[in-house]
Amino acid sequence: MKVQSETSLSINSGEYKGFLRDDGTFIISNVPSGSYVLEVHNPDYYYEPIRVEINPKGKFRARKVNYVQPSQIVQVPYPLKMKAFTRFKYFQTREQWKITDFLFSPMVLMMVLPLLVMLVLPKMINDPETKKEIENIQFPKVSNEMPEISEMITSFFSGAKPPEKEKKPISSKQNKKRN
């Protein structure tokens, strides 16, 4: 009963309308001769539209509507027996969480790949000279002349001047090493 009460039929997008009877049949009367598209409307199911052609003598011919190839004709037997083509899906199923989604995310790849390169690459090197060169590379050290952030923030909020550090004179030995 529910299907019959929710289902309606229309010709040419509502030019003529009809409803299902209790036994599932339908009649749309007072339709003049011509070519019409019969559509079935139901909130739960989709039905394929059917083109019905009525000649002036009252003969009927029905075929499936094919918008892609209109010249292709697939005859439908008369009286029309409409079957639901598919059920409407109003909601999409939620995508499940997978560990691979996390591992292959750009943020994780940007953090993990350089770490792997730093750890694995030195162990893969077999040349002793290259190993010594890598060990002897001296990375630039942070200068002692840079003020500490904590002191800068404290002096900013207290209004006092930051304490100045004593500069150590550079010995002549260090000057010789630099030259």
Secondary structure as the mmCIF struct_conf table of DSSP 4:
data_model
#
loop_
_struct_conf.conf_type_id
_struct_conf.id
_struct_conf.beg_label_comp_id
_struct_conf.beg_label_asym_id
_struct_conf.beg_label_seq_id
_struct_conf.end_label_comp_id
_struct_conf.end_label_asym_id
_struct_conf.end_label_seq_id
HELX_RH_AL_P HELX_RH_AL_P1 LYS A 2 GLU A 6
STRN STRN1 SER A 8 ILE A 11
TURN_TY1_P TURN_TY1_P1 ASN A 12 GLU A 15
STRN STRN2 TYR A 16 PHE A 19
TURN_TY1_P TURN_TY1_P2 ASP A 22 ASP A 23
BEND BEND1 GLY A 24 GLY A 24
BEND BEND2 ASN A 30 ASN A 30
HELX_LH_PP_P HELX_LH_PP_P1 VAL A 31 PRO A 32
BEND BEND3 SER A 33 SER A 33
STRN STRN3 GLY A 34 HIS A 41
BEND BEND4 PRO A 43 ASP A 44
STRN STRN4 TYR A 45 TYR A 46
STRN STRN5 ILE A 50 ILE A 54
TURN_TY1_P TURN_TY1_P3 PRO A 56 LYS A 57
BEND BEND5 GLY A 58 GLY A 58
STRN STRN6 PHE A 60 LYS A 64
BEND BEND6 TYR A 67 VAL A 68
TURN_TY1_P TURN_TY1_P4 PRO A 70 SER A 71
STRN STRN7 GLN A 75 VAL A 76
BEND BEND7 TYR A 78 PRO A 79
STRN STRN8 THR A 86 ARG A 87
BEND BEND8 PHE A 91 PHE A 91
HELX_LH_PP_P HELX_LH_PP_P2 GLN A 92 TRP A 97
HELX_RH_AL_P HELX_RH_AL_P2 ILE A 99 LEU A 103
TURN_TY1_P TURN_TY1_P5 PHE A 104 PHE A 104
BEND BEND9 SER A 105 SER A 105
HELX_RH_AL_P HELX_RH_AL_P3 PRO A 106 MET A 124
HELX_RH_AL_P HELX_RH_AL_P4 PRO A 128 ASN A 136
HELX_LH_PP_P HELX_LH_PP_P3 PHE A 139 SER A 143
TURN_TY1_P TURN_TY1_P6 ASN A 144 GLU A 145
BEND BEND10 MET A 146 MET A 146
HELX_LH_PP_P HELX_LH_PP_P4 PRO A 147 GLU A 148
HELX_RH_AL_P HELX_RH_AL_P5 ILE A 149 SER A 158
HELX_LH_PP_P HELX_LH_PP_P5 ALA A 160 SER A 171
HELX_RH_AL_P HELX_RH_AL_P6 SER A 172 ARG A 178
#
